[in-house]
Amino acid sequence: MLVCCMCAALIGGISVSCEKGITEEVAQQQTNNNVTIRVSSVEADWNASATRALVNVGEVCSRLCFAVYQNGTRIKSKNQEAGDSNFGIFSLNLDPGDYTVLVLAHSGRANPVTTKPEKILFTNPESSGGTGFSDTFYYYGKMTVDEDDTDVDISMKRATAMFRLVTTDVKPANVKKFQFYYEGGSGALDATTGMGCVDSKQSVFVLTGDEQTGQTLSFDMFTIPRTEKAKLNVIVKAFDSKDDILYQREFNDVVVQRNSITRYTGKYFVKDSPDKPDIPDESGDPEADPKSMAVMVDAEWASIMDFDF
């Protein structure tokens, strides 16, 4: 019995000692973090003379990517998801010197590779692990670390432009899916310039359920302009449950610019004449009690360019 007690006491002593050691080690590591990068806001307005709208980064994205570079090489990185503790804050340890910081905010299903800030590629959201074509914000700037602790509060800028399609007629019951195919923008960001760096062919599929039958629709598509004012060619197809095309509209020379919405509004569900809309299958009289999905103006965007079709 005495031996057993002595063993128990000895084991207990080792356990307590190890736990104390681990706690001290973690505390020491936390103390060693001399740099804190904090996303303080998202600056949506590109016009320096205008009133700026600042919002919390958690309101506009679900993922954050932090990267720190020195002499062109990425030396530290961290990815965060909404809901993570300290979302929007990256603490790390760096030697004194000059660095470059990249922060991305987006809402894709996965994160793009940030090894090269000159080409950050976003992929089709329908592909396996696609990073998605979502609203995207970024920060890219220099940071100097000295012997004292360094705190960096950053404000992010929007990199994307939006094409918004709004239907004034209602969705037929047999329309189950849409495809938006557009050329002229970019699915890759050059964070050093804030512009798109690839001539992309982007494709996004959107499912529409029965709950949207009899309603007008609104769709938002994102791209990263390669110039201050880019032009897109957009093809919008509507499919039935067998993937047969029911309706198709093409919009050419669609002008888009970063931090602006280009909104096209009109009758989409027509085959012959826009003045004679097709009657939605099994949805009743579209004029009887149309349920409209409200198109809200996002005040965080700098401007909206409206076009009718």
N, C-alpha and C positions, 0 to 999 in steps of 0.2 A: 504494500500500500504506500509505503514511504517513497519507494522508487517511482511509482506511478505519479505521485504528487509532485516529486521533483522534476520529472519529465514534463508534466503539464505546465509547471511554472516556467521551465526553461523554454518550452515551445511558445508559451504566451509571451515571454520576454522578447524572443526573436520576432514574433509577429508585430508587437508594438513598435519595436525598433525599426523594422522595415517600413511600416506604415508611416512612421514619422519621417524616415528618410525620403520616401516617395513624395510626401507632402512638401517637404522642404525643397526638393528638386523641382517640382512643378512651380512652386512659388518663386524660386530662383529664375526659372525660365521666363515666367511672366514679367519679373523685374527686369530681365535683360532686354525686353522689347523697348527699344528707344525711339521707334517711329510709329505714329498712328495716322493712317489715312482715313478720312471720314467724308462720306458723301453727305453734304449738308443740304443740298437742294438740286432740283432740276431746272435749268434755265431754258425755257422753251422758245424765247423770242430771239431771233437772229438780228433784229434791228436794234442797234445800241441806243438809238434815240427814242425808242418807244418804251412804254411802260412794260416792265418785265413781270411775268407771272412765275412765281416760284412755288413748287409743290414738292412734297416729300417723295423720295425715289420709290418708296413702297407702293405709291399710288399709280405708278406708270409701268412697273416691270415686276417680274417674278424671279429674275436671276441677275446676279452681279458677277462680273469677272474682273479681278484685280491682277495687274502684272507690273513688275518693276524691272527695268532694263538698265544695264550699265555697259557703255561702249558697244551698243547695238545688240547685246545678248540678254535674253530674259534670265534673270537670276532668282526671282521670287514670283510666285503666283498663288492665287486663292480664288476659288469659286464659292458663291453663296446662293442659297435659295431663300425666297420669302418664307418667313417662319423660323429661320435659323436665329440663334442668339447672336446679338450684335450685328444684325443685318445692316450692311452699309458701313461697317467699321472693320478695317484691316490693320492689326497690330503686328509688327515684325521687328527684327533686329538687323541693323545695317551698319557697316563700318562707315566712318566719315568719308564723304566724297560726293560726287555729282551723279544723279540718277534721273531716269525718265519714268514717269508713272502713266499707266493706262488703266482706265476703268470703263467697262462696258455695262450697260443696263439693257436687258431685252426680256422677252417672254417666250422664248423658244422652249422646246422639250429637252434640249441639251445645250451644251455650251460650245461655241466655236473655238478653234485653236488660236491662241494669242502669241505663238512663237514669233511671228513676224507682224508687227503693228501696221506695216505697209499693205498687208493683204489678210484681212480677217473675213473668212468666208462663211456665209450663212447658207444653209442648204434647204431643199424642199421640205416643208413641214410634214408632208405625207410619207417621206422616206424614213427608213428605220433610223431612229435617233436623230431625226432632222432638227436642226437648230431653229428653223422657222424664219419666215419673213414677217417679223413683228415690228412694232414701233421700237426704235432703237436710239439710245442716247450714249454719249461717250465723253470722256475727258482724256486729254493727252497733253502732258506738260512736264517741265523740269522741276527737280527737287534737289536741294542741297542739304546734306546731313552733316552736322558738326558734332562737337563733343557733347552738346546739350541735347535733351530730348526734342524731337521734331514732331509737331502736330500740323497736319495738312488738311484743311477744310476745302473741299472742291465743289464746284457747281458744274453740272453736266449739261451738254448741249444736245439737241435733237439732231440726228444724222439723216432721218428718213423724210420722205414725202409720202402723202397718202392720195390714192385714187379711190373715191367713194362713188359707188353706183346706187342710185335710189330709184325704185320703181314706183310709178304713180298708179299702176294697175296691180291687181292682187295675184298671188301665186295660185296657179291651178293645182288640183289635187295630184295630178300625175307627174308633176315636177318633183324629183327627189334629190337632185344634186346639181351643183353648178361647178363649172371650171372657169377660172380666170387665168388666161395665158397672156403674158405681156412681155414685150421686148423694148429695149431702149434705156432701161434703168440698170441697176447693178445689185447683185446679191452679195457683194463683198465691199468692205469698208477699208479705206486707207485712213487710219486714225491720225496719221501725220498731217493730213490735209483736211479731213472731215468729209471727203468726197468718195463716191463710188469709184472702184478701180477695175471693174470687169464689165464687159458688155454682155449682160446676162439675158437668158431666156427663162423667165420665171413662170411657174405654174402652181396654182393653188386650187384645191378642190374644197367645196363647202357643201355639207349635207343640209338639206332642208326637210324638217319633219312635218307630220300631219298638223301639228299645232300651228304651223305657219300658213297653212292653206287658208285662202280668203283674206290674207293680209298683204299689205305692201311690204317690200323688203328693202334693206339697206346693207351694203357690203363694203368693207374697208380693206383695201390692199395696200401694201407698203413696198417701197423700193428706195434705194439710196441713189440719188441723182449723181451723175458723173460730171455734170456742169451745173452752174447756178440755175439755169432753166433748161431742163431736158424735155424730150418729147417721147412719149410712149405710144406704141401700137397695142391696143388691148382687144382681145377676142373673148367674149363671154358666151359660154354654151350652157344650156339647161338640158338635163338628161332625165329620162324616166327610170323606173326600177330595173329595166333591162339594159341600161346604158345606151339607149338610142337617143339621138339628139332631137329634142322637140323644138327648141328655139335657139337662135344664134344671132348675136349682134357684134359688129366690129366698130371700134372707135379708133380713128387714126389721128396722129399728131396731137395727142393729149399732152398738154403742157403741164409739167409738174416742177415744183421747186421745194427744196428742203424746208421743213417746218411749215408747210402749207398744205391745205386740203384742196384737191381738184375734184369738184362734185358734179357728176352728170346725173340729171334727173329727167325721167320721161317714162313712156310706156314701153315696157320690155316684152311682155307676153303677147306679141303680135307676129303674124306670119306674112301677111300680104300688105295691109295698110295700117299705119299707126292710128288712123281715125276710126278703125273698126277692130277694136281689141277682141281677141278670142275669149269666149266664155269659159271660165275655169271648169274643168270636169269635176262633177260631184260636189262642187263647193257652193252651189246655189247662185243667186243673183249677186254679182260683185258690187252692184250699186245699192243693194238693199241695206246692208249694215257693214260696210268695210271696216275692218279693224286695222288701223294703221300703226306700224312700228315707228314711233316718233324718231325723227332725225334730229338729234341734239347737236348744237354747235359746241365743240370742245374749245373752251376759252383759252386753253393752254397753247393752241396753235396760233401762229402769227396772223394767218389770213385764210380765207376761203375763196376760191375761184369757181364761180357757178356757170354751168353750161346746161342747156336743154337739148334733148334729142327726141 
